Amino acid sequence: MKNAKSSYKSATAPVHSFCLTPAIVLRSWPFGESDKIVSFLTEGYGKLNGIAKGAKRSRKRFVNTLEPFSLVSLTFKDRTHRSLAFVHACDLVRPFRNLTTSLEKIAYASYILEITEGLTAEREENRALFEHLREGLIFLEEKEPSLSFLTFFELRLLKLSGYQPALQYCRRCGRSWASDFQTQWRFSPRDGGVLCESCSSLRKEVIPLSSDALKALANLQGANSLYSPQLPLPSVALKEGLFVLLRFIQFLMNKELKSAPFLDAFSFA
Ligand SMILES: [Zn+2]
């Protein structure tokens, strides 16, 4: 596996061996008359785009395995001088069929897939991030979606992808909000965290954040697993926190999220 992975970096390597890794299908779209391009989050190789030859025309080779949310065992091979890997085989491990039983679950699952894809780099191994998405999909399949779940998922995703927001202290002067609730705190996507009143006056693109929302976010940032944040956090504060995180994620991805409006119908109604 290691030899095959390093051979990807060597553009002149004439022969590539097959690599096998667990992977989650993020997206797939038609390519040409008979092929599909598939975006995977893999356990061993980070985000990876591959071409599945004949997947559009013949479904025999990739029976229902290229659908979003599917957990698969992926066998691929890198192609010399090509950015797209060759998808040799894709065996279904867990289809997450229950996710498609309700519109609400589809909305949540589509959203967490989209933000995971947007915040991860290609070909950078990040096993903890892969595990986080896998656990997120399992949670959604087995439990009811909740604002706490979504907030925790986003905060952990941001941490694992290297963008953990600073929520305890002012990003610029270091003042702690825990000792200063009188101040109007604001979130600055550009600074990657909260700013106190005087520091935020220097910034234009800041979002007001109530002390309840700040407490809820800080609380969930300290939680250990998707199953632990079943704390009685006020939904008003969570909605406010989610709105801020959405703005932050959109800032990091530098684009509007396709699945966000769909999710709005359930989360922010
Ligand atoms: Zn400050």
Residues whose N, C-alpha, C, O or C-beta is under 5 A from the ligand:
A	BS01	ZN	C170 R172 C173 G174 R175 L195 C196 C199
